[in-house]
Amino acid sequence: METDIPEFGIKREKEERRDGGCGVVFDPQSQKYAVGKQESGLYRLFSGGVNVGEDIKDGVLREVREESGLSDFLYVEKIAEALCHFHNTLKNVDRVAHATCFLVILKSTKLMSTQLEAHEKFTLEWVTAQEILENWNSRNQEKDYDHWIYFFKKSIARAKELGYDTTSVFK
């Protein structure tokens, strides 16, 4: 597959390919990140597959709007790409994906109604960078969240460079 981008996770025998991306959503007012909290307690980035013919940035922002209800974006920047091997817990399927991450800085936290699919059982939560990384690291025995950790740390560093995230101690 792609060789010019980093690869994360453990290859599994019957992976399904579904390319897409995720948004690392930051509110500069509260200095917290928006995540989806699953019933299991797992924090997840707002993410998903991109439709045929859909621009990757447009697809990721659509997923953020549909899954979180957040849509008042101040700044959006492509952060990184990676080839990811992971188990999709919501659909209970092994996946491989060329994923693209975008940093999404919010203008406001005004919410519109979400458009969750039947398998998307999570709620919007506002948490610190440390809480997110602790959540993923404590559940990462199968390396399913390595790509999110990579994307998240790069997003935090960029938000700090831009002067938005003034609290995170992570580089």
Backbone torsions as a table, in degrees:
resi	resn	phi	psi	omega
1	MET	NA	-153.0	-178.3
2	GLU	-62.9	140.2	-179.8
3	THR	-117.7	-10.8	-176.7
4	ASP	-92.7	5.4	177.7
5	ILE	-126.1	154.3	179.9
6	PRO	-66.1	153.1	179.9
7	GLU	-119.6	137.3	-176.3
8	PHE	-131.6	156.7	174.5
9	GLY	91.2	-175.6	-178.7
10	ILE	-111.1	125.8	177.2
11	LYS	-65.0	136.0	179.6
12	ARG	-118.9	156.7	-170.7
13	GLU	-61.7	-44.6	-173.4
14	LYS	-117.2	52.6	179.8
15	GLU	-70.1	143.1	172.5
16	GLU	-102.1	135.0	179.7
17	ARG	-85.2	128.7	175.4
18	ARG	-151.7	100.4	-179.0
19	ASP	-77.7	149.2	-179.1
20	GLY	-178.9	-144.1	-178.4
21	GLY	-171.7	-173.0	-176.9
22	CYS	-145.8	161.3	175.3
23	GLY	-119.7	130.3	170.1
24	VAL	-94.9	108.0	-169.9
25	VAL	-102.3	121.4	-175.1
26	PHE	-122.7	134.3	175.1
27	ASP	-104.2	108.8	-178.2
28	PRO	-65.7	-22.8	179.4
29	GLN	-68.3	-50.6	-178.1
30	SER	-89.4	-13.5	-175.6
31	GLN	61.4	36.4	177.9
32	LYS	-127.5	163.2	-180.0
33	TYR	-105.9	143.3	177.1
34	ALA	-90.8	130.7	176.4
35	VAL	-137.8	163.9	169.8
36	GLY	-93.0	132.0	178.0
37	LYS	-106.3	115.2	179.4
38	GLN	-76.3	164.5	178.6
39	GLU	-56.4	-30.8	180.0
40	SER	-74.5	-10.2	-176.8
41	GLY	97.3	-8.3	179.0
42	LEU	-66.9	132.4	171.1
43	TYR	-86.4	140.4	179.5
44	ARG	-133.3	148.2	172.2
45	LEU	-75.6	151.8	174.3
46	PHE	-74.1	120.1	-168.8
47	SER	-158.1	168.9	175.8
48	GLY	167.9	179.4	179.0
49	GLY	-77.2	154.8	178.6
50	VAL	-101.7	137.2	-179.4
51	ASN	-71.4	154.2	178.0
52	VAL	-56.1	129.4	179.2
53	GLY	81.6	-3.4	-179.0
54	GLU	-88.9	134.0	175.1
55	ASP	-62.8	140.1	-175.4
56	ILE	-60.1	-43.4	179.1
57	LYS	-63.6	-45.3	178.5
58	ASP	-61.0	-40.4	-179.6
59	GLY	-65.6	-43.2	179.2
60	VAL	-65.8	-43.8	179.3
61	LEU	-65.7	-33.8	174.1
62	ARG	-61.6	-45.7	178.7
63	GLU	-61.5	-43.1	178.6
64	VAL	-59.5	-47.5	-179.9
65	ARG	-62.0	-48.0	-176.2
66	GLU	-65.1	-41.1	-172.8
67	GLU	-86.1	-30.9	-175.8
68	SER	-107.3	-27.6	-173.1
69	GLY	86.0	-3.8	178.3
70	LEU	-83.0	136.5	-177.9
71	SER	-149.1	-1.6	-177.4
72	ASP	-94.3	81.8	-173.0
73	PHE	-91.5	130.7	177.0
74	LEU	-90.0	-41.5	-172.4
75	TYR	-151.0	135.3	178.0
76	VAL	-134.6	130.4	-179.8
77	GLU	-140.6	135.1	173.8
78	LYS	-68.0	129.1	-176.4
79	ILE	-102.6	-47.3	-174.9
80	ALA	-167.7	165.1	172.2
81	GLU	-125.6	154.8	177.2
82	ALA	-157.1	156.6	170.5
83	LEU	-97.2	122.2	-169.7
84	CYS	-120.8	131.6	171.7
85	HIS	-110.6	126.3	-176.8
86	PHE	-161.2	163.5	173.0
87	HIS	-98.5	119.5	177.4
88	ASN	-78.1	106.3	-175.3
89	THR	-69.9	-30.5	-178.7
90	LEU	-71.1	-35.0	-179.2
91	LYS	-104.7	-3.3	-178.8
92	ASN	52.0	54.0	-179.7
93	VAL	-143.1	144.6	175.1
94	ASP	-80.9	136.0	-174.8
95	ARG	-129.3	154.6	164.4
96	VAL	-130.2	137.2	-175.8
97	ALA	-149.0	142.5	164.2
98	HIS	-87.0	108.8	-174.1
99	ALA	-110.9	144.1	177.6
100	THR	-121.3	132.1	-179.1
101	CYS	-107.2	138.0	175.3
102	PHE	-121.8	137.5	169.9
103	LEU	-84.5	128.0	-179.2
104	VAL	-120.8	110.6	176.8
105	ILE	-95.6	128.7	-176.8
106	LEU	-86.6	144.6	170.3
107	LYS	-83.1	-40.1	176.7
108	SER	-151.3	167.1	179.2
109	THR	-101.7	21.6	175.0
110	LYS	-55.8	137.5	-177.6
111	LEU	-111.1	141.4	166.9
112	MET	-108.4	173.9	-179.0
113	SER	-69.8	145.0	178.5
114	THR	-82.3	163.1	176.5
115	GLN	-130.4	67.4	-176.9
116	LEU	-77.2	140.9	172.8
117	GLU	-78.6	164.5	-174.7
118	ALA	-55.3	-37.4	-177.4
119	HIS	-81.2	-10.6	-176.1
120	GLU	-87.3	85.1	-177.1
121	LYS	-104.6	84.9	177.7
122	PHE	-156.1	164.0	-179.5
123	THR	-125.9	153.9	178.8
124	LEU	-69.2	129.5	176.8
125	GLU	-131.6	149.2	175.7
126	TRP	-111.3	118.4	-175.0
127	VAL	-140.1	164.7	178.7
128	THR	-82.1	162.6	177.1
129	ALA	-58.4	-42.0	-179.3
130	GLN	-61.7	-43.0	179.2
131	GLU	-62.0	-40.0	179.7
132	ILE	-64.7	-50.0	-177.7
133	LEU	-64.8	-38.3	176.3
134	GLU	-63.5	-40.0	178.9
135	ASN	-61.2	-48.4	-178.4
136	TRP	-70.2	-44.4	-178.2
137	ASN	-62.0	-33.2	-179.1
138	SER	-74.5	-13.0	-176.4
139	ARG	-119.8	13.0	-167.7
140	ASN	-100.4	28.7	-177.9
141	GLN	-59.1	-34.2	-179.0
142	GLU	-95.1	10.2	177.3
143	LYS	63.8	23.8	-178.5
144	ASP	-72.2	-17.9	-175.3
145	TYR	-113.0	8.3	179.9
146	ASP	-56.1	-41.3	-178.5
147	HIS	-69.0	-37.7	177.2
148	TRP	-65.0	-40.6	178.8
149	ILE	-61.8	-45.1	177.8
150	TYR	-59.3	-51.8	-179.8
151	PHE	-61.0	-42.9	-175.7
152	PHE	-65.7	-46.4	180.0
153	LYS	-62.9	-40.4	176.9
154	LYS	-64.9	-37.9	179.4
155	SER	-67.5	-42.0	177.6
156	ILE	-59.6	-46.9	-179.3
157	ALA	-59.8	-41.4	-179.7
158	ARG	-69.8	-40.7	177.6
159	ALA	-60.8	-37.3	177.7
160	LYS	-66.9	-44.6	178.5
161	GLU	-58.0	-38.6	-179.2
162	LEU	-78.2	-9.1	177.8
163	GLY	86.9	12.1	-178.8
164	TYR	-86.9	-52.3	-178.2
165	ASP	-89.4	109.2	-176.9
166	THR	-106.6	3.6	-175.0
167	THR	-114.1	-25.8	-173.3
168	SER	-67.2	138.0	178.5
169	VAL	-97.8	-2.7	-177.6
170	PHE	-85.6	146.7	177.6
171	LYS	-101.6	NA	NA
